[in-house]
Amino acid sequence: MGDRIYQEIIGFGVPWPYKDKQTYVIAHNDTNVTLDEMQITIVPTILGEGLPLFPDKPKTSKWTLVENKSFSTGLALLTYTKK
């Protein structure tokens, strides 16, 4: 997630749901970041336009979906590992 979204979530006044995990805030222009796992949470709420996470022409990489969970609130959590 980018810094603006992170700050928005922190501003909700609820406990950080990932306190037991190391969390990275990746700005859309950080091109030297190496990840081996991604967890993407899909929240069915429109917050606004936002900024793209990746630059216009990111390097491609291959990922494998290793887990997906859905919640009664409508959220979906997708976990990918790098191939």
MODELLER restraints for C-alpha pairs under 7 A, 6 or more apart:
rsr = mdl.restraints
at = mdl.atoms
rsr.add(forms.Gaussian(group=physical.xy_distance, feature=features.Distance(at['CA:1:A'], at['CA:25:A']), mean=5.49, stdev=0.5))
rsr.add(forms.Gaussian(group=physical.xy_distance, feature=features.Distance(at['CA:1:A'], at['CA:26:A']), mean=5.66, stdev=0.5))
rsr.add(forms.Gaussian(group=physical.xy_distance, feature=features.Distance(at['CA:1:A'], at['CA:53:A']), mean=6.79, stdev=0.5))
rsr.add(forms.Gaussian(group=physical.xy_distance, feature=features.Distance(at['CA:2:A'], at['CA:25:A']), mean=5.55, stdev=0.5))
rsr.add(forms.Gaussian(group=physical.xy_distance, feature=features.Distance(at['CA:2:A'], at['CA:26:A']), mean=5.12, stdev=0.5))
rsr.add(forms.Gaussian(group=physical.xy_distance, feature=features.Distance(at['CA:2:A'], at['CA:27:A']), mean=4.65, stdev=0.5))
rsr.add(forms.Gaussian(group=physical.xy_distance, feature=features.Distance(at['CA:2:A'], at['CA:28:A']), mean=6.61, stdev=0.5))
rsr.add(forms.Gaussian(group=physical.xy_distance, feature=features.Distance(at['CA:2:A'], at['CA:53:A']), mean=6.60, stdev=0.5))
rsr.add(forms.Gaussian(group=physical.xy_distance, feature=features.Distance(at['CA:3:A'], at['CA:25:A']), mean=5.94, stdev=0.5))
rsr.add(forms.Gaussian(group=physical.xy_distance, feature=features.Distance(at['CA:3:A'], at['CA:26:A']), mean=6.99, stdev=0.5))
rsr.add(forms.Gaussian(group=physical.xy_distance, feature=features.Distance(at['CA:3:A'], at['CA:27:A']), mean=6.21, stdev=0.5))
rsr.add(forms.Gaussian(group=physical.xy_distance, feature=features.Distance(at['CA:27:A'], at['CA:53:A']), mean=6.67, stdev=0.5))
rsr.add(forms.Gaussian(group=physical.xy_distance, feature=features.Distance(at['CA:28:A'], at['CA:52:A']), mean=6.11, stdev=0.5))
rsr.add(forms.Gaussian(group=physical.xy_distance, feature=features.Distance(at['CA:28:A'], at['CA:53:A']), mean=4.47, stdev=0.5))
rsr.add(forms.Gaussian(group=physical.xy_distance, feature=features.Distance(at['CA:28:A'], at['CA:54:A']), mean=5.04, stdev=0.5))
rsr.add(forms.Gaussian(group=physical.xy_distance, feature=features.Distance(at['CA:28:A'], at['CA:55:A']), mean=6.09, stdev=0.5))
rsr.add(forms.Gaussian(group=physical.xy_distance, feature=features.Distance(at['CA:29:A'], at['CA:54:A']), mean=6.94, stdev=0.5))
rsr.add(forms.Gaussian(group=physical.xy_distance, feature=features.Distance(at['CA:29:A'], at['CA:55:A']), mean=6.24, stdev=0.5))
rsr.add(forms.Gaussian(group=physical.xy_distance, feature=features.Distance(at['CA:36:A'], at['CA:81:A']), mean=5.71, stdev=0.5))
rsr.add(forms.Gaussian(group=physical.xy_distance, feature=features.Distance(at['CA:36:A'], at['CA:82:A']), mean=5.09, stdev=0.5))
rsr.add(forms.Gaussian(group=physical.xy_distance, feature=features.Distance(at['CA:37:A'], at['CA:80:A']), mean=5.59, stdev=0.5))
rsr.add(forms.Gaussian(group=physical.xy_distance, feature=features.Distance(at['CA:37:A'], at['CA:81:A']), mean=4.39, stdev=0.5))
rsr.add(forms.Gaussian(group=physical.xy_distance, feature=features.Distance(at['CA:37:A'], at['CA:82:A']), mean=6.14, stdev=0.5))
rsr.add(forms.Gaussian(group=physical.xy_distance, feature=features.Distance(at['CA:38:A'], at['CA:79:A']), mean=5.73, stdev=0.5))
rsr.add(forms.Gaussian(group=physical.xy_distance, feature=features.Distance(at['CA:38:A'], at['CA:80:A']), mean=5.16, stdev=0.5))
rsr.add(forms.Gaussian(group=physical.xy_distance, feature=features.Distance(at['CA:38:A'], at['CA:81:A']), mean=6.46, stdev=0.5))
rsr.add(forms.Gaussian(group=physical.xy_distance, feature=features.Distance(at['CA:39:A'], at['CA:77:A']), mean=6.71, stdev=0.5))
rsr.add(forms.Gaussian(group=physical.xy_distance, feature=features.Distance(at['CA:39:A'], at['CA:78:A']), mean=5.54, stdev=0.5))
rsr.add(forms.Gaussian(group=physical.xy_distance, feature=features.Distance(at['CA:39:A'], at['CA:79:A']), mean=4.44, stdev=0.5))
rsr.add(forms.Gaussian(group=physical.xy_distance, feature=features.Distance(at['CA:39:A'], at['CA:80:A']), mean=6.39, stdev=0.5))
rsr.add(forms.Gaussian(group=physical.xy_distance, feature=features.Distance(at['CA:40:A'], at['CA:77:A']), mean=5.77, stdev=0.5))
rsr.add(forms.Gaussian(group=physical.xy_distance, feature=features.Distance(at['CA:40:A'], at['CA:78:A']), mean=5.13, stdev=0.5))
rsr.add(forms.Gaussian(group=physical.xy_distance, feature=features.Distance(at['CA:40:A'], at['CA:79:A']), mean=6.46, stdev=0.5))
rsr.add(forms.Gaussian(group=physical.xy_distance, feature=features.Distance(at['CA:41:A'], at['CA:75:A']), mean=6.84, stdev=0.5))
rsr.add(forms.Gaussian(group=physical.xy_distance, feature=features.Distance(at['CA:41:A'], at['CA:76:A']), mean=5.64, stdev=0.5))
rsr.add(forms.Gaussian(group=physical.xy_distance, feature=features.Distance(at['CA:41:A'], at['CA:77:A']), mean=4.49, stdev=0.5))
rsr.add(forms.Gaussian(group=physical.xy_distance, feature=features.Distance(at['CA:41:A'], at['CA:78:A']), mean=6.31, stdev=0.5))
rsr.add(forms.Gaussian(group=physical.xy_distance, feature=features.Distance(at['CA:42:A'], at['CA:75:A']), mean=5.60, stdev=0.5))
rsr.add(forms.Gaussian(group=physical.xy_distance, feature=features.Distance(at['CA:42:A'], at['CA:76:A']), mean=5.10, stdev=0.5))
rsr.add(forms.Gaussian(group=physical.xy_distance, feature=features.Distance(at['CA:42:A'], at['CA:77:A']), mean=6.40, stdev=0.5))
rsr.add(forms.Gaussian(group=physical.xy_distance, feature=features.Distance(at['CA:43:A'], at['CA:75:A']), mean=5.01, stdev=0.5))
rsr.add(forms.Gaussian(group=physical.xy_distance, feature=features.Distance(at['CA:43:A'], at['CA:76:A']), mean=6.95, stdev=0.5))
rsr.add(forms.Gaussian(group=physical.xy_distance, feature=features.Distance(at['CA:44:A'], at['CA:74:A']), mean=6.62, stdev=0.5))
rsr.add(forms.Gaussian(group=physical.xy_distance, feature=features.Distance(at['CA:44:A'], at['CA:75:A']), mean=6.63, stdev=0.5))
rsr.add(forms.Gaussian(group=physical.xy_distance, feature=features.Distance(at['CA:62:A'], at['CA:82:A']), mean=6.14, stdev=0.5))
rsr.add(forms.Gaussian(group=physical.xy_distance, feature=features.Distance(at['CA:62:A'], at['CA:83:A']), mean=5.53, stdev=0.5))
rsr.add(forms.Gaussian(group=physical.xy_distance, feature=features.Distance(at['CA:63:A'], at['CA:80:A']), mean=5.95, stdev=0.5))
rsr.add(forms.Gaussian(group=physical.xy_distance, feature=features.Distance(at['CA:63:A'], at['CA:81:A']), mean=5.57, stdev=0.5))
rsr.add(forms.Gaussian(group=physical.xy_distance, feature=features.Distance(at['CA:63:A'], at['CA:82:A']), mean=4.50, stdev=0.5))
rsr.add(forms.Gaussian(group=physical.xy_distance, feature=features.Distance(at['CA:63:A'], at['CA:83:A']), mean=5.28, stdev=0.5))
rsr.add(forms.Gaussian(group=physical.xy_distance, feature=features.Distance(at['CA:64:A'], at['CA:80:A']), mean=5.25, stdev=0.5))
rsr.add(forms.Gaussian(group=physical.xy_distance, feature=features.Distance(at['CA:64:A'], at['CA:81:A']), mean=5.39, stdev=0.5))
rsr.add(forms.Gaussian(group=physical.xy_distance, feature=features.Distance(at['CA:64:A'], at['CA:82:A']), mean=6.31, stdev=0.5))
rsr.add(forms.Gaussian(group=physical.xy_distance, feature=features.Distance(at['CA:64:A'], at['CA:83:A']), mean=6.30, stdev=0.5))
rsr.add(forms.Gaussian(group=physical.xy_distance, feature=features.Distance(at['CA:65:A'], at['CA:79:A']), mean=5.94, stdev=0.5))
rsr.add(forms.Gaussian(group=physical.xy_distance, feature=features.Distance(at['CA:65:A'], at['CA:80:A']), mean=4.43, stdev=0.5))
rsr.add(forms.Gaussian(group=physical.xy_distance, feature=features.Distance(at['CA:65:A'], at['CA:81:A']), mean=6.71, stdev=0.5))
rsr.add(forms.Gaussian(group=physical.xy_distance, feature=features.Distance(at['CA:66:A'], at['CA:79:A']), mean=5.77, stdev=0.5))
rsr.add(forms.Gaussian(group=physical.xy_distance, feature=features.Distance(at['CA:66:A'], at['CA:80:A']), mean=5.51, stdev=0.5))
rsr.add(forms.Gaussian(group=physical.xy_distance, feature=features.Distance(at['CA:66:A'], at['CA:81:A']), mean=6.78, stdev=0.5))
rsr.add(forms.Gaussian(group=physical.xy_distance, feature=features.Distance(at['CA:67:A'], at['CA:78:A']), mean=6.01, stdev=0.5))
rsr.add(forms.Gaussian(group=physical.xy_distance, feature=features.Distance(at['CA:67:A'], at['CA:79:A']), mean=5.12, stdev=0.5))
rsr.add(forms.Gaussian(group=physical.xy_distance, feature=features.Distance(at['CA:68:A'], at['CA:77:A']), mean=5.61, stdev=0.5))
rsr.add(forms.Gaussian(group=physical.xy_distance, feature=features.Distance(at['CA:68:A'], at['CA:78:A']), mean=4.57, stdev=0.5))
rsr.add(forms.Gaussian(group=physical.xy_distance, feature=features.Distance(at['CA:68:A'], at['CA:79:A']), mean=6.25, stdev=0.5))
rsr.add(forms.Gaussian(group=physical.xy_distance, feature=features.Distance(at['CA:69:A'], at['CA:76:A']), mean=5.65, stdev=0.5))
rsr.add(forms.Gaussian(group=physical.xy_distance, feature=features.Distance(at['CA:69:A'], at['CA:77:A']), mean=5.13, stdev=0.5))
rsr.add(forms.Gaussian(group=physical.xy_distance, feature=features.Distance(at['CA:69:A'], at['CA:78:A']), mean=6.65, stdev=0.5))
rsr.add(forms.Gaussian(group=physical.xy_distance, feature=features.Distance(at['CA:70:A'], at['CA:76:A']), mean=4.39, stdev=0.5))
rsr.add(forms.Gaussian(group=physical.xy_distance, feature=features.Distance(at['CA:70:A'], at['CA:77:A']), mean=6.37, stdev=0.5))
